[in-house]
């Protein structure tokens, strides 16, 4: 079986039309790959169109502020991707004289670019025969060749990369890489793959051994952490509130939020001591009540956030308070964006 001789013709006949498949511009290929990391095409496509409209070139992206980038990224999740995208654009303009790196090795120097993204850009934009390995590729290769090595183990990462590199069509690296990813996305799907009409059904080891459902093998993730967050939504008679920017290396770095208390929250003790208001607002609390009596559970890949929004009416807020009408101009996590839309609109 010549793997690529079957795969590429299938791709050319069955591929979905995507705007990033109509160009070899490395900026647009890079943008699409970063957006589509851990994101479905249906969700990522509108963001790709928004970014290419707002920032047609890498220079436009580099010249934007981080807040502008994060605001456009809002709702896409994994916000470090947006921050890294912005940092890499600045690097290209400032350190590479505005010239996009054109080899796999040089592409790896861009912040947020690893083996997969560097391979995709190098092959699609610069015809370099370096194989991509993503979730779709792991699934196709593990099933077709019957490989049970865990895909998230050190050995598995090396083994699948070596196999993909061995299989790549060196004359058509762009078509090969896009073909194997597309094949995994629409043919060899995680659930209910189309084995009956598969181009590899005469040689697929998993199909022959009835092990489709058990491949690929993945080591179990760490236990999900539960966190209890209480957001303090201050309101003053002159329609102002308080927001703060998240710092540090945790989730949502650089985004804005209402003041937050994590862990147990005793509303009676809060009324008595007013620990937060001593620094941010007047001492007079007119009213405090929960917006949601049952915590809103916001699920991330590694943690579940049990969230309550507390509405706090006060007599007056400090000078750094913002007018509520301008709150939508700040980049915020989707959890808070949904609250703002429901409560303030």
C-alpha distance (Angstrom), angle and dihedral (degrees) to the residues before:
residue distance angle dihedral
X1 . . .
X2 3.80 . .
X3 3.77 98.4 .
X4 3.81 98.5 -160.3
X5 3.83 93.1 44.6
X6 3.79 88.8 64.5
X7 3.78 97.8 35.0
X8 3.82 103.3 50.7
X9 3.84 96.6 50.5
X10 3.81 88.6 49.3
X11 3.81 89.5 52.6
X12 3.79 95.2 48.2
X13 3.79 89.5 52.6
X14 3.81 99.8 40.7
X15 3.81 108.4 28.3
X16 3.78 119.7 128.1
X17 3.79 118.4 -119.5
X18 3.80 109.6 -107.5
X19 3.83 127.8 169.5
X20 3.81 92.0 -127.3
X21 3.80 89.5 56.3
X22 3.78 89.7 62.2
X23 3.79 93.8 65.1
X24 3.79 142.9 46.4
X25 3.82 92.5 -157.7
X26 3.83 102.8 135.9
X27 3.81 92.0 -145.5
X28 3.80 92.3 58.4
X29 3.79 93.8 40.9
X30 3.82 89.6 50.9
X31 3.79 91.7 47.0
X32 3.79 92.5 51.0
X33 3.80 93.4 47.2
X34 3.81 93.9 50.2
X35 3.81 92.2 47.1
X36 3.81 92.6 47.6
X37 3.81 94.9 51.1
X38 3.81 105.2 116.2
X39 3.81 88.5 -10.9
X40 3.80 130.7 106.1
X41 3.81 117.4 -120.0
X42 3.81 92.2 -118.4
X43 3.80 90.3 56.9
X44 3.80 96.6 39.0
X45 3.81 99.7 47.3
X46 3.85 96.5 73.4
X47 3.81 89.4 50.2
X48 3.79 91.8 50.2
X49 3.81 89.8 52.6
X50 3.82 91.7 47.0
X51 3.80 92.8 50.0
X52 3.80 95.8 46.5
X53 3.79 89.5 49.2
X54 3.81 95.1 47.5
X55 3.81 94.8 38.1
X56 3.84 109.9 25.4
X57 3.83 92.4 173.3
X58 3.78 137.1 31.2
X59 3.81 87.7 -110.6
X60 3.81 90.8 58.1
X61 3.80 89.5 51.7
X62 3.80 92.5 47.7
X63 3.81 91.7 50.5
X64 3.82 93.0 52.7
X65 3.80 121.5 94.2
X66 3.79 119.4 -109.4
X67 3.80 89.1 -115.6
X68 3.82 90.8 56.4
X69 3.80 90.4 51.0
X70 3.81 94.2 46.7
X71 3.80 91.9 46.7
X72 3.80 89.9 55.0
X73 3.82 89.4 45.3
X74 3.82 91.9 50.9
X75 3.80 112.7 131.0
X76 3.81 95.4 18.8
X77 3.80 94.2 94.5
X78 3.81 131.3 -146.4
X79 3.79 89.4 73.9
X80 3.79 93.6 -169.8
X81 3.81 85.2 77.6
X82 3.80 90.2 62.6
X83 3.79 93.2 46.4
X84 3.80 91.9 47.6
X85 3.81 90.6 47.5
X86 3.79 90.3 55.5
X87 3.83 93.3 45.1
X88 3.80 91.8 49.5
X89 3.81 91.7 50.2
X90 3.81 89.4 53.9
X91 3.82 89.8 48.9
X92 3.81 91.4 52.8
X93 3.80 92.2 50.7
X94 3.81 97.7 40.5
X95 3.81 103.1 33.3
X96 3.81 103.8 25.3
X97 3.83 97.8 40.9
X98 3.78 89.4 -114.3
X99 3.81 92.7 -60.7
X100 3.79 114.2 130.0
X101 3.85 112.7 -124.3
X102 3.80 107.9 -103.0
X103 3.81 105.5 -162.8
X104 3.79 134.0 64.7
X105 3.79 91.0 -117.6
X106 3.82 94.3 51.3
X107 3.80 93.2 43.1
X108 3.81 89.8 58.8
X109 3.82 88.0 66.4
X110 3.81 90.5 68.3
X111 3.78 113.7 99.5
X112 3.78 111.3 -106.1
X113 3.81 93.8 16.3
X114 3.80 115.9 119.0
X115 3.78 134.9 168.1
X116 3.81 95.8 -66.9
X117 3.81 98.0 48.4
X118 3.80 93.7 41.5
X119 3.81 89.9 50.7
X120 3.81 92.4 49.1
X121 3.82 94.7 50.2
X122 3.81 94.3 41.3
X123 3.80 93.2 51.2
X124 3.81 99.6 39.4
X125 3.80 99.2 39.7
X126 3.80 102.6 27.7
X127 3.82 105.4 24.7
X128 3.81 93.1 -120.6
X129 3.84 110.8 156.4
X130 3.78 99.3 -129.0
X131 3.80 116.0 135.2
X132 3.79 125.4 -125.3
X133 3.79 120.7 -136.0
X134 3.80 117.7 -168.2
X135 3.79 134.1 143.2
X136 3.79 92.2 -74.1
X137 3.80 92.5 49.9
X138 3.81 92.6 48.2
X139 3.80 89.4 52.8
X140 3.81 95.6 48.5
X141 3.79 95.8 45.4
X142 3.81 95.7 43.1
X143 3.80 91.2 52.6
X144 3.80 100.9 39.3
X145 3.82 92.9 46.2
X146 3.80 97.9 30.6
X147 3.82 96.6 -121.9
X148 3.81 115.8 169.2
X149 3.80 98.3 178.7
X150 3.84 107.0 124.7
X151 3.79 108.5 -100.2
X152 3.81 93.2 -142.6
X153 3.81 94.7 52.5
X154 3.81 123.6 97.1
X155 3.80 90.5 -116.5
X156 3.80 92.3 48.1
X157 3.80 94.5 50.2
X158 3.82 90.4 52.7
X159 3.81 94.2 43.0
X160 3.81 96.3 50.7
X161 3.80 93.3 43.3
X162 3.81 90.9 52.2
X163 3.82 91.9 48.7
X164 3.81 93.1 47.8
X165 3.80 89.9 48.9
X166 3.80 90.1 50.6
X167 3.81 92.0 50.9
X168 3.81 99.8 43.9
X169 3.79 116.9 115.3
X170 3.79 102.0 -121.1
X171 3.80 91.3 -159.3
X172 3.80 93.5 50.9
X173 3.81 106.8 27.4
X174 3.81 94.1 150.5
X175 3.79 94.1 52.1
X176 3.81 92.1 43.1
X177 3.80 95.3 51.5
X178 3.78 93.9 45.1
X179 3.80 90.3 44.1
X180 3.79 96.8 54.9
X181 3.81 91.9 46.2
X182 3.80 91.6 48.3
X183 3.79 91.4 46.2
X184 3.79 90.2 55.6
X185 3.79 92.3 45.7
X186 3.81 100.4 50.9
X187 3.83 107.8 13.3
X188 3.81 111.7 27.1
X189 3.80 92.5 39.1
X190 3.81 124.7 174.2
X191 3.81 91.7 -111.8
X192 3.80 125.6 33.0
X193 3.83 99.6 -3.1
X194 3.81 116.2 -164.6
X195 3.80 96.0 -108.6
X196 3.81 95.1 155.4
X197 3.81 91.8 63.4
X198 3.81 97.7 31.7
X199 3.79 120.3 131.6
X200 3.81 89.0 -138.0
X201 3.82 99.0 45.1
X202 3.82 91.4 110.6
X203 3.80 92.5 58.0
X204 3.81 107.3 22.2
X205 3.81 107.7 125.8
X206 3.82 94.2 -158.0
X207 3.81 91.4 52.8
X208 3.79 92.2 48.9
X209 3.81 92.1 48.1
X210 3.81 94.7 40.3
X211 3.82 91.0 -121.8
X212 3.82 100.1 124.3
X213 3.81 93.3 116.9
X214 3.81 93.9 50.9
X215 3.81 96.6 52.0
X216 2.94 135.1 121.3
X217 3.80 98.9 36.7
X218 3.78 116.5 -142.1
X219 3.79 129.2 -175.1
X220 3.78 113.7 -118.5
X221 3.79 117.0 -94.6
X222 3.77 124.8 -121.8
X223 3.79 116.1 -85.1
X224 3.79 115.4 -80.7
X225 3.81 113.1 -106.1
X226 3.80 120.5 -134.0
X227 3.81 117.2 -143.6
X228 3.82 128.5 -175.0
X229 3.80 114.1 -145.5
X230 3.79 128.2 -174.9
X231 3.81 116.5 -165.3
X232 3.80 116.8 -158.7
X233 3.80 109.8 -144.5
X234 3.79 106.7 -166.4
X235 3.80 120.6 -161.5
X236 3.78 127.1 -172.9
X237 3.83 129.0 -168.0
X238 3.81 90.0 -106.7
X239 3.84 90.7 59.2
X240 3.78 99.2 -104.7
X241 3.80 132.5 136.5
X242 3.80 140.1 179.2
X243 3.79 127.7 -108.3
X244 3.78 130.2 169.3
X245 3.78 134.9 -162.3
X246 3.80 118.3 -113.3
X247 3.79 114.1 -122.2
X248 3.78 133.3 -176.4
X249 3.79 127.8 51.3
X250 3.80 100.2 -65.9
X251 3.80 128.6 107.8
X252 3.81 118.0 -52.1
X253 3.80 94.2 18.2
X254 3.80 110.0 -174.1
X255 3.81 94.4 15.6
X256 3.79 124.6 114.4
X257 3.78 128.7 -115.1
X258 3.77 142.2 166.2
X259 3.82 113.6 -92.1
X260 3.78 106.5 -74.5
X261 3.80 137.7 -153.6
X262 3.81 117.1 -164.9
X263 3.80 124.8 -152.1
X264 3.76 126.9 12.4
X265 3.79 116.4 6.5
X266 3.79 121.6 -165.0
X267 3.80 108.8 -165.6
X268 3.80 92.4 -164.1
X269 3.79 93.0 54.1
X270 3.79 88.7 45.4
X271 3.80 90.8 54.7
X272 3.79 90.9 49.6
X273 3.79 101.4 44.0
X274 3.82 102.6 26.0
X275 3.83 89.6 -160.3
X276 3.77 95.3 173.1
X277 3.79 97.4 42.1
X278 3.79 93.1 58.5
X279 3.79 88.7 74.0
X280 3.77 103.1 30.1
X281 3.76 112.6 27.7
X282 3.76 147.2 14.6
X283 3.78 121.1 -68.5
X284 3.78 94.5 -114.3
X285 3.79 115.6 96.0
X286 3.77 111.6 -172.5
X287 3.80 98.1 -176.8
X288 3.83 141.3 -9.6
X289 3.79 125.2 -167.7
X290 3.83 137.7 149.2
X291 3.78 116.6 -102.8
X292 3.81 88.8 -152.7
X293 3.80 119.8 29.4
X294 3.83 91.4 -163.3
X295 3.83 115.6 53.6
X296 3.80 116.1 -105.7
X297 3.81 107.8 -125.4
X298 3.81 112.2 -142.6
X299 3.81 110.3 -171.0
X300 3.79 121.2 -148.5
X301 3.79 125.2 176.0
X302 3.80 94.1 -97.3
X303 3.78 104.8 20.8
X304 3.80 143.1 30.9
X305 3.80 116.1 -138.2
X306 3.82 114.7 -149.3
X307 3.79 100.5 -159.7
X308 3.79 135.9 -169.3
X309 3.80 124.4 -178.7
X310 3.80 114.3 -149.2
X311 3.79 117.8 -157.4
X312 3.80 109.9 -145.5
X313 3.79 118.9 -172.3
X314 3.80 111.8 -160.3
X315 3.77 136.2 179.4
X316 3.80 94.7 -121.2
X317 3.82 141.2 -9.1
X318 3.76 130.2 -142.5
X319 3.80 124.5 -94.8
X320 3.81 94.1 -95.9
X321 3.81 91.8 62.1
X322 3.81 115.3 114.6
X323 3.77 130.9 -134.4
X324 3.79 110.2 -101.9
X325 3.81 91.3 -131.8
X326 3.84 89.4 67.4
X327 3.81 97.3 48.2
X328 3.81 93.5 100.6
X329 3.80 91.0 64.4
X330 3.82 91.2 69.9
X331 3.83 122.7 83.3
X332 3.79 108.7 -116.6
X333 3.83 136.5 169.6
X334 3.79 113.7 -87.8
X335 3.83 89.4 -112.8
X336 3.81 90.5 62.4
X337 3.79 93.4 38.1
X338 3.81 89.9 59.4
X339 3.79 90.4 50.6
X340 3.82 92.1 49.2
X341 3.79 91.1 49.5
X342 3.80 92.3 49.2
X343 3.79 98.6 41.2
X344 3.80 108.1 30.5
X345 3.80 102.8 32.5
